[in-house]
Amino acid sequence: MRAAVITAPGQVEVASVPDPSPGVRDVVVSVAGCGICGTDLHILEGEFAPTLPVVPGHEFAGDVVAVGGEVTEVTVGDRVAVDPSLHCGECYYCRRGRGNLCERWAAIGVTTSGGAADYAVAPVANCFRLPEGLDTSDAALIEPLSCAVRGFDVLQPGMGDHYLIYGAGTMGLMMMELAKRAGAASVSMVDLNQARLETARLLGCSATVASADDLDRPRGWDIVIDCTGVVAAIEDGLAHVGKGGTFQQFGVSAEAAVARFSPYRVYNQEIRIVGSMAVLHSFERAGELLAAGFLRPDVMISDRFDLEDYPKALDQFKAGVGRKVQVQPTARLVG
């Protein structure tokens, strides 16, 4: 089969690799759509300590084409989206229900072969069966949406909160949509990319700016979310949290990145700082939200490439052009 392969830091190619075979509790998925994410760029740059070479792609959905001998939950022909999380289930954090912090943490498309290929293998426990009417390739949005749902589990927002979100890419837009439905009084977006801010306005954002200083809110915001991972944005966001407010680090920074903030202000103004890591008990809820029409895939997914063009798609994503960029090895419309 064909697969995109990150062979070394900074090097990616589309190559022929052996077809995967399912273990007794695994399924093989013919991939209809695979999204590209900032994590893929970190892997390409040699971060997250992956074992290279690796087939990337942790956001994917497709058709089941083979099942292991002990699989009864799905059958060949079912359409599924795949939660990439591979928790050991045995370590200290897994036993406390915090599998996303697993001491043996792994993920499909990060530490094992992923969905940027004609076929991918996954545990059946990680498969969400798609309802009728949901396009298979669009269902690759479930994984990033499940991360956003996890983010809101951590936030514990209140009705009437005012939000400030840094980064109007796919994740920022998903967080905006969740905030609107969580009872936000307003949701403002900060980004230097005017095309992305235009999309935020299309989806009903309260205000869009290149700098939070352009907004008239002297008391700051109740909730500030960074979806960029950029140190300058993080530091600016921390400075704009209001008294008693919450700052969430949602974007993925470089492992060595360091941001400065005032510990005294955090203490004196009772500012809460929280992180949100990947997916935790949120994948199925995200699937149900997508199936219910929570997002507009036609807006969220701006570009769809053939698998052969994976390096080009990766370059476009890295350049910040468009929103969610997908490769579609075997895409087809359903419903």
N, C-alpha and C positions, 0 to 999 in steps of 0.2 A: 504494500500500500504506500501511498504518498504521505509524508509527514514533514512539518516544519521542525527543524532540529537546531537548537542552540548548541553549537559544537564547542565554543570557547567564549570567554568574555568578548563582547562586541561582534561576534560572528554567528550568523544564522543562515540556513540554507534549507531548501525543500529537497528532500531525498527520498529514495525508496528504502523502506524498512520492513521487517517481517510483520505480517498480520498478527494482531493479538489473539490469544486464546483465553476463554474464561476459566477461572477457578471454579470450584464447586458451588460457591455462593456469589459468583460474579456474573455480569452480563457484558456483552460486547455491543457497543452503540455505533451505528453508522451516523456520523456527525453531520447534522444539517446546518448548524450555525455555531460559531465559536468567537466570542468577543475578545478583544484585546484590552488589557488593563495596565495600569501603572506598575503593577507587580511584575508583569512580563518585561517591562523595561529594566526593573531592578535585577531580575534574573539575567537578562542580557548583559548587564553591566557587571555581573559576577557577584552580586549581593545575595543575601539570604542563604548563603553556603549550599547551593544546590550541587548535586553531583552531575557534572557535565560529561557527555552530552545528555540533553533532556528535550523531550517534546513538550513545548509549553501549551497553555490553553486550559484555564481552570473555569471558564464560563462557557458551558456548552450544553447542547440538547440535540437529540436525534432519535432514530428508530432502533429498537432492539433487534439485532440480527442473530444473536446466539446467546444461550443461557447455560449456566453451569448445571450439573446434575442434581443439585439440591435447591434450585431456584423454583419457587412456586408463585411468588408474588407478581411477577410479570411474565409475559410470553413474547415470543418472536412476533414482531409487528407492532407492539406497543410503542408509543412515543413517550420519551422521558426527558426530563432535565436532570442534571447530575450535580449533587452537592459534592464539591471536591474535597471536603474535610476528611482526613484520615486520622482519627483519634485512637489511641491505644486501648482506652477503656479501663486501664489498670493502674495508672499512675496516681499520684496524690491529687492532682487537679481534676482528672477525669472522675475519680471517685467522689469529688465534691461537686460534680455537675458542671465543671468548667473545662470542657473538652477543647475549647479554642485556645486554652493555655497549656495543652498537653505537653508533658515533658519529652514525649517522643513525637512531637507534632510533625505531621507530613500532610501533603495535599497533592491530589491529582493535578498535573500540569505545573507543579512546582518542584516536588521531589520525585515524582513518578511521571510516566508518560501521560500527556493530556490530550485535549480535544482539538489541537491544531493538526488534525490528521484525518484521513478517510474514516478510520475506526479508532475507538478508544474503549478501554475496559474499565469497569467500575464495580464496586460491591453493590449488590442489589439493594442493600439498606440505604444507599446514597441516592437512589433513583426516585424521582417524583413523577408519577404517571400523569401525563398531560390530558386535560379534558378536551372534548371536541370543541372546535371553533378557535382554538389558540394555535397560531402558526408555529410550526416546530422551530424554525430558526429564531423567531422572536423570543421563544422561551429561554434562549440563552441569557436573556435579561434577568431571569429569576435569581441567578447567583449574585450579581451586584446588588439587586434589590434586597436580597436576604441580608447582605452586609449592612445596608441602610436600616432595615428593620431592627437588626441587632443594635445599631447605633441609637435608635430611639428607645429600645429597652433600657439602655444604659442612661440615657438622658433623663428619663422620668419627667417629661415636660408638663407644664401646667396650662390650663386654659387661659387664653388672653396674653400669652407670652409674646414678646417681640424678638424676632430672630435676625441674626446677621450671619450670612454664609459666605465664606471665602472659597471661590472656585465655582464657575458655572458650567463645568463639564458634566458628564453623565451622572457622577455621584452627587455633585452639588445639586443638580436638578432633581434627582430622586429624593434627596434630603428636603429640598424645598417642597416637593409634593407631599411628603409625609408631614412636614410641619403645618402645611395648610389644613390637612385633615386631622391634625392633632389639636386644633383649636387656636392656632396662631392669630394674634391680632395683626401682625405684619411680618413679612419675610423679605428682607433686603439682601441683595447679592452683590459681591465685590469680585471683579475680574478685570484683567487688562485686555482680554480678548472680546472685542465689541460684537463679533458674530455670536459668541456664546451668550453674551448679555441679551442680544436680540431674541434668542430662543427663550431665555428666562422670562422676558417680557411677554412673549407669545403664550407662555404657560401660566401667566397671571402673577408674576412676581410684583411685590409692592413697590420696589425701587431697585434700580441697577446703576452701579457707579464703578469707576475705576479706583476710587479711594473712599474709605469709610468717612474720612474727614469732610467729604462733600455732602454728607447727610446730617440733618439737624436733629441730633438726639444727644443732648448734653449729658444725660444721666446714663448713657450707654445702653446696652441691650441685655435682655434677660438671658438669652442663649446665643452664644457665638460658636460656630462650627467651622473648623478648618478642613476643607476638602482638597487642599493643594499639596500638603507636605512640604511647602516652601517656608524656610525659616523666617524670611521677612514678613510673610503673610501671617505666620503663627504669632510672631511678636506683636504685630499690629493688632491682630485679633484679641490677644490677651489684654491689650491696653484699652479695648473698647467694651469689655464686659462690665456691666453695671453692678452696683452693690448687690450682694446676694445672688449674683448671676452664676451661670455655668459656662465654662469653656470646654468644648470637646475636640480632642485631637482625633480626627477621623482619617485625614489624608496620610499617606505613607511617606515618611521622610527617609532620606539616606540614613543608614545605621549610625554613622558617625556625626550626624547633624546635632547641633546644640543651639537651643534658643534661650534668650535672656528674658527674665521677668522679675517683678518685684515681690519677693516673699512677704514683705510687710503688708503690701496691698492685699495679697491673697488672705492673709490673716485678718487684717483690720476691716476688710469689706466682705468677709465671709464668701469669697469666691471659690467655687467648686471647679476643679479641673479633673476631667475624666477622659479615658481613652476608650476606643472601641476596636476590637481585634476580630476581623473576619466574620465568620458565621457561628451562631450558637442558638440552636433550637428555633431557628427563624426561616429555614429554607421552605418548608411546606407553607407557612403563612405567606411568604413572598409569592409562592406559586399561586395561591388562592387570590391574592391581591391582583396579580397580573391577569389571571383568568377573569376576574371581575371587572376588568377595564380600568384599573387604577392608573396605568401609564399608557401613553401613546407611543407604541413602538415606532411608528412612522416618523416621530419627532426624535425619539431617543437614539435610534440607529440612523446615522447619517450616511454611512458608506458600507457597502458589501463587496468583498473581493473574492475571487477564486483563491483556493488554497495555494496555487502556484505563485500567487502574488503576495504571499505572506510577508516577505521582507519589505515590499512596497507599502503594505498596510501598516506595518510596524513603524516605518519611517514617517508616514502621515500622522499616525497617532502621536509619535514623539514630537512632531512639529506643532501639535496643538490645533490641527485642522480638522473641523468637524466635531462630532460628539462621540457616540459609541461606534467604533469601527469593528466590523466582523469579517471573518473569512467563512465561506460556505462551501465545504467540500461536496456535500450531496443535498443541497437545499431543495425543498419543494414546499408548495403552499398546501395547507390543509384547512378544512372547515369552510 
